[in-house]
Amino acid sequence: MSPRITLIHAVQVAIPPVLEAFREGWPEAEVSNLLDDGLTGALARAGGLTEPIVQRIRDLATYAARSGADGILFTCSAFTPAMELARKDVTIPLLKPDEAMFEAALDAGRRIGVVATFPGTIPVAEPQIRAMAAARGLDVEIVSAVAPEAFEAMKTNDTATHDRLVVDAAVALAPRVDVICLAQFSMARARAAVQRQVAVRVLTSPAAAVQRLRTLLS
């Protein structure tokens, strides 16, 4: 019987790249999607995670578990702290968007580059990397870049502008890092374009997350 994975999204643009990652990395999995596209607006209005927003994340996770999922993957990094609580609410594997990618980044070097298009992603990503590094007894340097215009371009399906701006941001920080993380699922489409322009390894969340889930459930 195929494993059933529920993907939980806050933005529609995160859906295609993670579905592609499953097609490439785990085609046998049965994948379904939950989308609450009001979450990013609520986060922006509140200026951060509030108790109601956290509860929405937890409710999505428990709904997925009750619906028969064997594993859960969240795809929006900005809500990661709430996922720690959601993980305690369910008994099945629940994966945060970037944890598998950040572990791979720590395997690749000590100077970690993080590129995002949604500004709220960076304050969530950096503490995660530092906590993971501390757990390994490592000192790391994190160099971050945000391209908010790319996020706006993606919302209007201007993928060419999105990819160009992501490449520009990555190229600017590449000389100072050992590895680059594209810190949102929606950015995965630009990985090949970025990799052609930089010498360091470029990682994406979807591919790493799919591989981790497959390992956990095999």
N, CA and C of each residue as an Amber inpcrd file, in Angstrom:
protein
   654
   0.8450000  -1.1980000   0.0000000   0.0000000   0.0000000   0.0000000
   0.8810000   1.2490000   0.0000000   0.5670000   2.1940000  -0.8600000
   1.3770000   3.3920000  -0.9770000   1.2470000   4.2740000   0.2670000
   2.3500000   4.8380000   0.7350000   2.2670000   5.7680000   1.8690000
   1.4880000   7.0120000   1.4750000   0.6840000   7.5070000   2.4130000
  -0.1380000   8.6870000   2.1540000   0.4870000   9.8960000   2.8470000
   0.8350000  10.8930000   2.0630000   1.4870000  12.0990000   2.5660000
   0.5620000  13.2930000   2.3590000   0.3330000  14.0470000   3.4100000
  -0.4360000  15.2780000   3.3000000   0.5150000  16.4620000   3.3150000
   0.4230000  17.2830000   2.2890000   1.2030000  18.5140000   2.1840000
   0.3240000  19.6680000   2.6480000   0.8620000  20.5160000   3.5330000
   0.1070000  21.6410000   4.0670000   0.7640000  22.9350000   3.6190000
  -0.0090000  23.7620000   2.9100000   0.5210000  24.9540000   2.2610000
  -0.1440000  26.2250000   2.7780000   0.6070000  27.3260000   2.7400000
   0.0460000  28.6460000   3.0120000  -0.0220000  29.4930000   1.7470000
   0.6690000  29.0810000   0.7060000   0.6340000  29.8000000  -0.5700000
   0.5320000  28.7920000  -1.7080000  -0.2150000  29.1470000  -2.7390000
  -0.4190000  28.2420000  -3.8620000   0.8760000  27.9550000  -4.6190000
   1.7810000  28.9400000  -4.6590000   2.9950000  28.7690000  -5.4620000
   3.9270000  27.7070000  -4.8860000   3.6720000  27.2590000  -3.6600000
   4.5050000  26.1970000  -3.0850000   4.1040000  24.8190000  -3.5890000
   2.9220000  24.7060000  -4.1720000   2.4080000  23.3870000  -4.5250000
   3.1460000  22.7490000  -5.7100000   3.2920000  23.4340000  -6.8530000
   3.9510000  22.7680000  -7.9900000   5.3580000  22.2410000  -7.7040000
   6.2380000  23.0090000  -7.0270000   7.5980000  22.4750000  -6.8330000
   7.6500000  21.2380000  -5.9450000   6.7970000  21.1570000  -4.9340000
   6.8620000  19.9800000  -4.0770000   6.2310000  18.7730000  -4.7670000
   5.1950000  18.9920000  -5.5700000   4.6440000  17.8720000  -6.3370000
   5.6660000  17.3370000  -7.3260000   6.4240000  18.2530000  -7.9370000
   7.4850000  17.8280000  -8.8540000   8.5560000  17.0340000  -8.1020000
   8.8810000  17.4730000  -6.8790000   9.8750000  16.7540000  -6.0800000
   9.4040000  15.3400000  -5.7580000   8.1220000  15.1750000  -5.4930000
   7.5970000  13.8310000  -5.2590000   7.6220000  13.0010000  -6.5350000
   7.2720000  13.5940000  -7.6600000   7.3160000  12.8450000  -8.9200000
   8.7240000  12.3490000  -9.2160000   9.7170000  13.1660000  -8.8850000
  11.0970000  12.7840000  -9.1660000  11.6840000  11.8680000  -8.0990000
  11.3590000  12.1540000  -6.8300000  12.0220000  11.4440000  -5.7410000
  11.2500000  10.3410000  -5.0560000   9.9150000  10.3440000  -5.1990000
   9.1050000   9.3360000  -4.5240000   7.7540000   9.2020000  -5.2230000
   7.7530000   8.7500000  -6.4560000   6.5020000   8.6960000  -7.2290000
   5.4710000   7.7380000  -6.6620000   5.9160000   6.8080000  -5.8270000
   4.9730000   5.8270000  -5.2750000   4.0810000   6.4240000  -4.1890000
   4.4750000   7.5220000  -3.6100000   3.7030000   8.1250000  -2.5210000
   2.3750000   8.6740000  -3.0470000   1.3430000   8.5360000  -2.2210000
   0.0310000   9.1080000  -2.5240000  -0.0490000  10.4640000  -1.8220000
  -0.1020000  11.5210000  -2.5960000   0.0360000  12.8710000  -2.0600000
  -1.2930000  13.6220000  -2.1420000  -1.6410000  14.3100000  -1.0490000
  -2.8050000  15.2020000  -1.0560000  -2.3840000  16.5550000  -0.4990000
  -3.1830000  17.5770000  -0.7740000  -2.8220000  18.9460000  -0.4270000
  -3.8790000  19.6110000   0.4450000  -3.4100000  20.3260000   1.4790000
  -4.2520000  21.2200000   2.2540000  -3.7050000  22.6280000   2.0790000
  -4.5600000  23.5780000   1.7300000  -4.1380000  24.9640000   1.5010000
  -4.9660000  25.9130000   2.3530000  -4.2720000  26.7080000   3.1790000
  -4.9050000  27.8200000   3.8850000  -4.2190000  29.0780000   3.3980000
  -4.7310000  29.6650000   2.3140000  -4.0330000  30.7840000   1.6900000
  -4.3200000  32.1170000   2.3740000  -4.9660000  32.0810000   3.5280000
  -5.1250000  33.2910000   4.3280000  -4.0610000  33.4450000   5.3990000
  -3.2080000  32.4440000   5.5340000  -2.2260000  32.4730000   6.6160000
  -1.1810000  33.5750000   6.4430000  -0.6740000  33.7610000   5.2360000
   0.3770000  34.7700000   5.0650000  -0.1740000  36.1760000   5.2960000
  -1.4020000  36.4050000   4.8840000  -2.0190000  37.7030000   5.1470000
  -2.2170000  37.9270000   6.6340000  -2.6370000  36.8930000   7.3370000
  -2.8240000  37.0010000   8.7850000  -1.4960000  37.2700000   9.4820000
  -0.4500000  36.6080000   9.0190000   0.8750000  36.8110000   9.6100000
   1.3560000  38.2390000   9.3840000   1.1350000  38.7560000   8.1810000
   1.5670000  40.1190000   7.8710000   0.7950000  41.1440000   8.7060000
  -0.5010000  40.9300000   8.8520000  -1.3070000  41.8760000   9.6340000
  -0.9310000  41.8520000  11.1070000  -0.6380000  40.6610000  11.6220000
  -0.3190000  40.5250000  13.0370000   1.1200000  40.9150000  13.3490000
   1.9760000  40.9030000  12.3440000   3.3780000  41.2230000  12.5620000
   4.1690000  40.0860000  13.1800000   3.6110000  38.8920000  13.1720000
   4.2890000  37.7320000  13.7420000   3.2810000  36.6670000  14.1080000
   3.7800000  35.5630000  14.6370000   2.9150000  34.4510000  15.0130000
   2.1060000  34.8000000  16.2560000   0.8070000  34.7210000  16.1430000
  -0.0840000  34.9260000  17.2850000  -0.7000000  33.5900000  17.6760000
  -1.3380000  33.5590000  18.8190000  -1.9520000  32.3060000  19.2790000
  -2.9790000  31.7710000  18.2810000  -3.8470000  32.6170000  17.7020000
  -4.7900000  32.0900000  16.7060000  -4.1070000  31.5090000  15.4690000
  -3.0270000  32.1480000  15.0160000  -2.3200000  31.6240000  13.8550000
  -1.6720000  30.2890000  14.1850000  -1.0580000  30.2080000  15.3500000
  -0.4590000  28.9450000  15.7840000  -1.5170000  27.8510000  15.8410000
  -2.6800000  28.1890000  16.3490000  -3.7370000  27.1860000  16.4510000
  -4.1920000  26.7150000  15.0700000  -4.2050000  27.6240000  14.0970000
  -4.5650000  27.2130000  12.7380000  -3.5790000  26.1850000  12.2000000
  -2.2990000  26.3910000  12.4600000  -1.2850000  25.4260000  12.0200000
  -1.5050000  24.0770000  12.7030000  -1.7750000  24.1090000  13.9930000
  -2.0000000  22.8700000  14.7320000  -3.2530000  22.1510000  14.2430000
  -4.2880000  22.9220000  13.9500000  -5.5360000  22.3270000  13.4700000
  -5.3400000  21.6530000  12.1080000  -4.5470000  22.2710000  11.2480000
  -4.2760000  21.6680000   9.9460000  -3.5580000  20.3280000  10.1040000
  -2.6080000  20.2860000  11.0190000  -1.8620000  19.0400000  11.2400000
  -2.7580000  17.9420000  11.7950000  -3.5750000  18.2650000  12.7860000
  -4.4420000  17.2320000  13.3730000  -5.4930000  16.7730000  12.3710000
  -5.9800000  17.6770000  11.5370000  -6.9220000  17.2810000  10.4900000
  -6.2740000  16.2840000   9.5310000  -5.0390000  16.5740000   9.1210000
  -4.3310000  15.6690000   8.2140000  -4.1520000  14.2950000   8.8470000
  -3.7870000  14.2720000  10.1220000  -3.5880000  12.9960000  10.8040000
  -4.8920000  12.2200000  10.9080000  -5.9780000  12.9100000  11.2520000
  -7.2750000  12.2440000  11.3670000  -7.7740000  11.7310000  10.0210000
  -7.2980000  12.3550000   8.9530000  -7.7420000  11.9670000   7.6120000
  -6.9920000  10.7510000   7.0760000  -6.0650000  10.2280000   7.8510000
  -5.3870000   8.9970000   7.4620000  -4.0100000   9.1500000   6.8660000
  -3.4200000  10.3180000   7.0140000  -2.0640000  10.5080000   6.4780000
  -1.0570000   9.6600000   7.2490000  -0.0510000   9.1830000   6.5400000
   1.0710000   8.4880000   7.1710000   2.1970000   9.4570000   7.5110000
   2.2120000  10.5980000   6.8650000   3.2250000  11.6130000   7.1190000
   2.7110000  12.9680000   6.6900000   3.2630000  14.0220000   7.2900000
   2.8450000  15.3950000   7.0070000   4.0770000  16.2130000   6.6590000
   3.9400000  17.0260000   5.6280000   5.0080000  17.9630000   5.2670000
   4.4130000  19.3510000   5.1250000   4.8700000  20.2820000   5.9580000
   4.5090000  21.6860000   5.7950000   5.4410000  22.3080000   4.7570000
   4.9260000  23.2850000   4.0200000   5.7280000  23.8630000   2.9420000
   5.9770000  25.3560000   3.0770000   5.5060000  25.9950000   4.1510000
   5.7150000  27.4380000   4.3060000   6.5900000  27.7150000   5.5250000
   7.7950000  28.1880000   5.2810000   8.8010000  28.3180000   6.3220000
   8.4570000  29.3330000   7.4020000   7.6870000  30.3600000   7.0620000
   7.4390000  31.4480000   8.0000000   6.6840000  30.9980000   9.2500000
   6.0460000  29.8420000   9.1910000   5.2400000  29.3600000  10.3150000
   5.9220000  28.2300000  11.0840000   7.2120000  28.0530000  10.8680000
   7.9330000  26.9190000  11.4310000   7.8180000  26.7940000  12.9530000
   7.9230000  27.8710000  13.7440000   7.8210000  27.6880000  15.2000000
   6.5150000  27.0270000  15.6430000   5.4240000  27.3100000  14.9310000
   4.1470000  26.6910000  15.2750000   4.1430000  25.2010000  14.9850000
   4.9790000  24.7810000  14.0620000   5.0200000  23.3620000  13.6880000
   5.6220000  22.5020000  14.7850000   6.4750000  23.1030000  15.6200000
   7.0170000  22.3610000  16.7560000   5.8800000  21.9080000  17.6750000
   4.8960000  22.7920000  17.8910000   3.7410000  22.4310000  18.7090000
   2.8530000  21.4330000  17.9750000   2.6630000  21.6460000  16.6750000
   1.8380000  20.7340000  15.8950000   2.4220000  19.3230000  15.9020000
   3.7230000  19.2260000  15.9180000   4.3820000  17.9140000  15.9280000
   4.0150000  17.1210000  17.1800000   3.7900000  17.8320000  18.2890000
   3.4140000  17.1610000  19.5310000   1.9620000  16.7020000  19.5360000
   1.1700000  17.2310000  18.6090000  -0.2580000  16.9000000  18.5510000
  -0.5410000  15.6280000  17.7750000   0.4300000  15.1410000  17.0130000
   0.1910000  13.9810000  16.1470000   1.2140000  12.8920000  16.4470000
   0.8950000  11.6870000  16.0330000   1.7840000  10.5490000  16.2780000
   2.4920000  10.0840000  15.0150000   2.2180000  10.7170000  13.8930000
   2.8780000  10.3680000  12.6410000   4.0150000  11.3500000  12.3740000
   4.9650000  10.9930000  11.5130000   6.0450000  11.9280000  11.2030000
   5.5210000  13.2380000  10.6260000   6.0010000  14.3310000  11.1810000
   5.6520000  15.6690000  10.6920000   6.9570000  16.4000000  10.4230000
   7.1240000  16.8330000   9.1900000   8.3860000  17.4580000   8.7890000
   8.1710000  18.9440000   8.5600000   9.0330000  19.7440000   9.1750000
   9.0480000  21.1770000   8.9070000   9.6560000  21.4110000   7.5210000
   9.3470000  22.5420000   6.9020000   9.7380000  22.7320000   5.4980000
  11.2230000  22.5780000   5.2150000  12.0630000  23.1670000   6.0710000
  13.4770000  23.3120000   5.7150000  14.4380000  22.4530000   6.5210000
  13.9480000  21.6860000   7.4750000  14.8880000  21.0240000   8.3760000
  15.8030000  20.0460000   7.6430000  15.2820000  19.3110000   6.6790000
  16.1340000  18.3750000   5.9410000  17.1780000  19.1250000   5.1130000
  16.7740000  20.2330000   4.5030000  17.7200000  21.0250000   3.7120000
  18.8100000  21.6190000   4.5890000  18.4420000  22.1260000   5.7660000
  19.4470000  22.7370000   6.6340000  20.4320000  21.6940000   7.1540000
  19.9580000  20.4950000   7.4190000  20.8780000  19.4290000   7.8220000
  21.8760000  19.1330000   6.7000000  21.3830000  19.0950000   5.4680000
  22.2780000  18.8680000   4.3250000  23.2570000  20.0150000   4.1680000
  22.8080000  21.2360000   4.4490000  23.7010000  22.3970000   4.3480000
  24.8360000  22.2940000   5.3570000  24.5260000  21.8590000   6.5790000
  25.5600000  21.7060000   7.6020000  26.5520000  20.6110000   7.2260000
  26.0890000  19.6290000   6.4750000  27.0040000  18.6020000   5.9770000
  27.9660000  19.1700000   4.9400000  27.5270000  20.2580000   4.2680000
  28.2990000  20.7990000   3.1420000  29.3100000  21.8550000   3.5450000
  29.1380000  22.4980000   4.6960000  30.0820000  23.5480000   5.0800000
  29.6240000  24.3140000   6.3030000  30.4320000  25.2680000   6.7100000
  30.1440000  26.0430000   7.9220000  29.6560000  27.4550000   7.6060000
  29.8030000  27.8850000   6.3690000  29.3000000  29.2000000   5.9590000
  28.0500000  28.9600000   5.1210000  26.9040000  29.2330000   5.7040000
  25.6260000  28.8680000   5.1040000  24.9670000  30.1050000   4.4940000
  24.6700000  30.0480000   3.2300000  23.9410000  31.1190000   2.5700000
  22.4580000  30.7890000   2.5160000  21.6110000  31.7590000   2.8400000
  20.1630000  31.5800000   2.8130000  19.5590000  32.6700000   1.9460000
  18.8470000  32.2740000   0.9160000  18.1640000  33.2270000   0.0380000
  16.6670000  33.0170000   0.1910000  15.9230000  34.1030000   0.3980000
  14.4710000  34.0490000   0.5370000  13.8450000  35.1460000  -0.3100000
  12.5580000  34.9770000  -0.5830000  11.8190000  36.0380000  -1.2690000
  10.7530000  36.6350000  -0.3550000  10.3670000  35.9150000   0.7000000
   9.4130000  36.4220000   1.6860000  10.2040000  36.8510000   2.9170000
  10.1670000  38.1330000   3.3020000  11.0240000  38.6250000   4.3940000
  10.8570000  37.8700000   5.7060000   9.6650000  37.3780000   5.9880000
   9.4480000  36.6750000   7.2430000  10.1540000  35.3380000   7.3360000
  10.7160000  34.8790000   6.2380000  11.3890000  33.5790000   6.2430000
  12.7300000  33.6160000   6.9730000  13.4820000  34.6910000   6.7930000
  14.8370000  34.7550000   7.3450000  14.8570000  34.6810000   8.8750000
  14.0180000  35.4350000   9.5950000  14.0410000  35.3430000  11.0690000
  13.6540000  33.9730000  11.5940000  13.0250000  33.1670000  10.7540000
  12.6890000  31.7970000  11.1460000  13.8190000  30.8380000  10.7790000
  14.4300000  31.0610000   9.6150000  15.4570000  30.1410000   9.1250000
  16.7340000  30.1990000   9.9520000  17.1990000  31.3910000  10.2540000
  18.4920000  31.5160000  10.9280000  18.5320000  30.8310000  12.2970000
  17.5280000  31.0060000  13.1660000  17.5650000  30.2930000  14.4530000
  17.5390000  28.7760000  14.2840000  16.8330000  28.2970000  13.2650000
  16.8210000  26.8470000  13.0200000  18.2170000  26.3250000  12.7180000
  18.9020000  27.0420000  11.8220000  20.2460000  26.5970000  11.4430000
  21.1790000  26.6370000  12.6500000  21.0940000  27.7100000  13.4270000
  21.9710000  27.8250000  14.5950000  21.6780000  26.7200000  15.6180000
  20.4150000  26.3990000  15.8100000  20.0610000  25.3400000  16.7580000
  20.5680000  23.9870000  16.2750000  20.4160000  23.7200000  14.9860000
  20.9170000  22.4600000  14.4340000  22.4350000  22.3810000  14.5340000
  23.1000000  23.5080000  14.2590000  24.5590000  23.5300000  14.3640000
  25.0050000  23.3130000  15.8010000  24.3260000  23.9530000  16.7450000
  24.6790000  23.7950000  18.1560000  24.5150000  22.3510000  18.5940000
  23.4730000  21.6940000  18.0900000  23.2520000  20.2930000  18.4450000
  24.3870000  19.4020000  17.9480000  25.0580000  19.8420000  16.8930000
  26.2010000  19.0940000  16.3710000  27.5210000  19.5800000  16.9620000
  27.4630000  20.6420000  17.7530000  28.6810000  21.2210000  18.3010000
  29.4620000  22.0100000  17.2780000  28.7660000  22.6450000  16.3490000
  29.4120000  23.3820000  15.2680000  29.2000000  24.8820000  15.4160000
  30.1860000  25.6520000  14.9920000  30.0320000  27.0960000  14.8460000
  29.7730000  27.3890000  13.3740000  28.7650000  28.2010000  13.1030000
  28.4380000  28.5070000  11.7130000  28.3390000  30.0080000  11.5000000
  28.5470000  30.3960000  10.2670000  28.3050000  31.7700000   9.8320000
  27.1600000  31.7250000   8.8340000  26.1540000  32.5620000   9.0370000
  24.9940000  32.5850000   8.1440000  24.9660000  33.9160000   7.4080000
  24.8740000  33.8270000   6.1010000  24.7740000  35.0220000   5.2600000
  23.4320000  34.9330000   4.5280000  22.5650000  35.9110000   4.7720000
  21.2100000  35.8630000   4.2180000  20.9630000  36.9810000   3.2140000
  20.0430000  36.7170000   2.2950000  19.6250000  37.7150000   1.3140000
  18.1410000  37.5350000   1.0520000  17.4380000  38.6570000   0.8980000
  16.0000000  38.6230000   0.6190000  15.7230000  39.3850000  -0.6670000
  14.8760000  38.7900000  -1.5050000  14.4740000  39.4300000  -2.7550000
  12.9510000  39.5240000  -2.7780000  12.3760000  40.4820000  -2.0580000
  10.9140000  40.5490000  -1.9620000  10.2290000  40.8030000  -3.2950000
  10.9100000  41.4790000  -4.2190000  10.3070000  41.7100000  -5.5330000
  10.0710000  40.3860000  -6.2670000  10.9050000  39.3970000  -5.9720000
  10.7240000  38.0830000  -6.5870000   9.4420000  37.4200000  -6.0840000
   9.1390000  37.6020000  -4.8110000   7.8970000  37.0600000  -4.2370000
   6.6870000  37.6800000  -4.9270000   6.7380000  38.9890000  -5.1260000
   5.6300000  39.6690000  -5.7990000   5.5080000  39.2030000  -7.2450000
   6.6440000  39.0070000  -7.8990000   6.6170000  38.5330000  -9.2820000
   5.9960000  37.1470000  -9.3780000   6.3090000  36.2930000  -8.4170000
   5.7740000  34.9320000  -8.4400000   4.2600000  34.9410000  -8.2640000
   3.7600000  35.8730000  -7.4580000   2.3210000  35.9400000  -7.2300000
   1.5600000  36.3060000  -8.4990000   2.2260000  36.9650000  -9.4430000
   1.5950000  37.3200000 -10.7130000   2.0310000  36.3820000 -11.8380000
   2.6560000  35.2580000 -11.4720000   3.1260000  34.2610000 -12.4330000
   4.2080000  34.7860000 -13.3670000   4.9030000  35.8220000 -12.9360000
   6.0460000  36.3180000 -13.7180000   7.2790000  35.5240000 -13.2810000
   7.3370000  34.2880000 -13.7260000   8.3880000  33.3790000 -13.2620000
   9.7730000  33.7930000 -13.7520000   9.8360000  34.4130000 -14.9180000
  11.1400000  34.8340000 -15.4410000  11.7670000  35.8830000 -14.5330000
  10.9570000  36.8640000 -14.1060000  11.4800000  37.8850000 -13.1990000
  11.8240000  37.2750000 -11.8510000  10.9760000  36.3970000 -11.3590000
  11.2580000  35.7140000 -10.0920000  12.6100000  35.0290000 -10.1380000
  12.8210000  34.2220000 -11.1610000  14.0600000  33.4550000 -11.2440000
  15.2730000  34.3670000 -11.3810000  15.1400000  35.4120000 -12.1650000
  16.2700000  36.3390000 -12.3570000  16.6590000  37.0120000 -11.0480000
  15.6790000  37.4380000 -10.2770000  15.9690000  38.1100000  -9.0130000
  16.5610000  37.1400000  -7.9870000  16.0990000  35.9100000  -7.9990000
  16.6740000  34.9040000  -7.0910000  18.1250000  34.6310000  -7.4760000
  18.3820000  34.5120000  -8.7590000  19.7580000  34.2960000  -9.2230000
  20.6410000  35.4630000  -8.8030000  20.1660000  36.6830000  -8.9950000
  20.9620000  37.8630000  -8.6270000  21.3110000  37.8470000  -7.1380000
  20.3320000  37.5060000  -6.2890000  20.5720000  37.4780000  -4.8450000
  21.5740000  36.3920000  -4.4810000  21.4550000  35.2450000  -5.1120000
  22.3640000  34.1390000  -4.8150000  23.7790000  34.4320000  -5.2770000
  23.9040000  35.0070000  -6.4550000  25.2360000  35.3330000  -6.9910000
  25.9430000  36.3340000  -6.0850000  25.1980000  37.2710000  -5.5160000
  25.8070000  38.2950000  -4.6720000  26.4040000  37.7180000  -3.3990000
  25.7760000  36.6770000  -2.8400000  26.3130000  36.1350000  -1.5830000
  27.2040000  34.9100000  -1.7730000  27.2060000  34.3260000  -2.9730000
  27.9510000  33.0910000  -3.2150000  29.4270000  33.1470000  -2.8250000
  30.1570000  34.2690000  -3.0840000  31.5780000  34.2770000  -2.7320000
  31.8480000  34.1640000  -1.2300000  30.8390000  34.3880000  -0.4120000
  31.0370000  34.3910000   1.0370000  30.5520000  33.1300000   1.7270000
  30.0640000  32.1310000   0.9610000  29.4640000  30.9550000   1.5980000
  29.9740000  29.6660000   0.9670000  29.7090000  28.5620000   1.6840000
  30.0790000  27.2350000   1.1950000  28.9210000  26.5210000   0.5180000
  27.6980000  26.9440000   0.8120000  26.5030000  26.2980000   0.2860000
  25.3780000  27.3240000   0.3220000  24.4440000  27.2190000  -0.6060000
  23.3050000  28.1360000  -0.6610000  22.0090000  27.3540000  -0.4850000
  21.1540000  27.8330000   0.4100000  19.8240000  27.2600000   0.6110000
  18.7850000  28.2070000   0.0110000  17.9660000  27.6970000  -0.8720000
  16.8160000  28.4540000  -1.3630000  15.6750000  28.1560000  -0.3960000
  15.3530000  29.1400000   0.4320000  14.6410000  28.8650000   1.6850000
  13.1250000  28.8180000   1.5920000  12.5550000  28.7550000   0.4040000
  11.1170000  28.5810000   0.2690000  10.8330000  27.5750000  -0.8360000
   9.7650000  26.8240000  -0.6680000   9.4140000  25.8190000  -1.6680000
   9.2080000  26.4480000  -3.0410000   8.6210000  27.6500000  -3.0560000
   8.3350000  28.3110000  -4.3310000   9.5930000  28.6740000  -5.0980000
  10.7360000  28.6770000  -4.4360000  11.9910000  29.0560000  -5.0680000
  12.6910000  27.8900000  -5.7660000  12.2080000  26.6840000  -5.5480000
  12.8970000  25.5060000  -6.0770000  13.0210000  25.5550000  -7.5970000
  12.0650000  26.1710000  -8.2440000  12.0950000  26.2520000  -9.7080000
  13.3340000  26.9830000 -10.2110000  13.9350000  27.8300000  -9.3700000
  15.0920000  28.6120000  -9.8020000  16.4200000  27.9140000  -9.5180000
  16.3940000  26.7260000  -8.9270000  17.6450000  26.0910000  -8.5040000
  18.6210000  25.8930000  -9.6610000  18.1460000  25.3520000 -10.7740000
  19.0520000  25.0890000 -11.9010000  19.6730000  26.3790000 -12.4140000
  18.8700000  27.4400000 -12.4850000  19.3930000  28.7210000 -12.9640000
  20.4440000  29.2740000 -12.0150000  20.2070000  29.1220000 -10.7150000
  21.1920000  29.5850000  -9.7280000  22.4640000  28.7580000  -9.8250000
  22.2990000  27.4330000  -9.9110000  23.4780000  26.5600000  -9.9180000
  24.3790000  26.8320000 -11.1130000  23.7910000  27.2280000 -12.2220000
  24.6070000  27.5470000 -13.4100000  25.4810000  28.7690000 -13.1860000
  25.1150000  29.6300000 -12.2270000  25.8250000  30.8890000 -12.0290000
  26.7660000  30.9010000 -10.8310000  26.7030000  29.8700000  -9.9950000
  27.5420000  29.8520000  -8.7970000  28.3110000  28.5370000  -8.7170000
  29.4390000  28.5860000  -8.0180000  30.2810000  27.3980000  -7.9170000
  29.9190000  26.5310000  -6.7170000  29.2360000  27.1050000  -5.7160000
  28.8920000  26.3470000  -4.5140000  27.6130000  25.5550000  -4.7460000
  27.3980000  24.5520000  -3.8970000  26.2130000  23.7090000  -4.0210000
  24.9480000  24.4950000  -3.6680000  23.8800000  24.2620000  -4.4150000
  22.6010000  24.9260000  -4.1810000  21.5730000  23.8740000  -3.7550000
  20.9400000  24.1010000  -2.5990000  19.9730000  23.1570000  -2.0470000
  18.5670000  23.7410000  -2.0870000  17.5840000  22.8600000  -2.2120000
  16.1840000  23.2820000  -2.1480000  15.4480000  22.4520000  -1.1070000
  14.4200000  23.0580000  -0.5440000  13.6370000  22.3850000   0.4920000
  12.8630000  21.1700000  -0.0180000  12.1470000  21.2600000  -1.1500000
  11.3160000  20.1240000  -1.5460000  12.0840000  18.8230000  -1.7400000
  13.1750000  18.8770000  -2.4730000  13.9210000  17.6520000  -2.7560000
  14.4550000  17.0190000  -1.4700000  14.9980000  17.8460000  -0.5860000
  15.5350000  17.3250000   0.6690000  14.4300000  16.7640000   1.5500000
  13.2910000  17.4420000   1.6030000  12.1880000  17.0000000   2.4500000
  11.5980000  15.6800000   1.9690000  11.4350000  15.5410000   0.6640000
  10.8960000  14.2910000   0.1150000  11.8120000  13.1230000   0.4570000
  13.1060000  13.3290000   0.3120000  14.0500000  12.2540000   0.6240000
  13.9920000  11.8760000   2.0960000  13.8740000  12.8860000   2.9830000
  13.8090000  12.6130000   4.4220000  12.5310000  11.8540000   4.7800000
  11.4100000  12.2800000   4.2280000  10.1550000  11.5820000   4.5080000
  10.2020000  10.1420000   4.0220000  10.7570000   9.9510000   2.8490000
  10.8450000   8.5900000   2.3100000  11.6740000   7.6990000   3.2360000
  12.7470000   8.2530000   3.7750000  13.5780000   7.4960000   4.7070000
  12.8230000   7.1910000   6.0030000  12.1070000   8.1870000   6.5170000
  11.3720000   7.9960000   7.7690000  10.2840000   6.9380000   7.6470000
   9.6560000   6.8460000   6.4930000   8.4970000   5.9630000   6.3340000
   8.8160000   4.6540000   5.6290000  10.0660000   4.4580000   5.2710000
  10.4280000   3.2090000   4.5880000  10.6500000   2.1060000   5.6090000
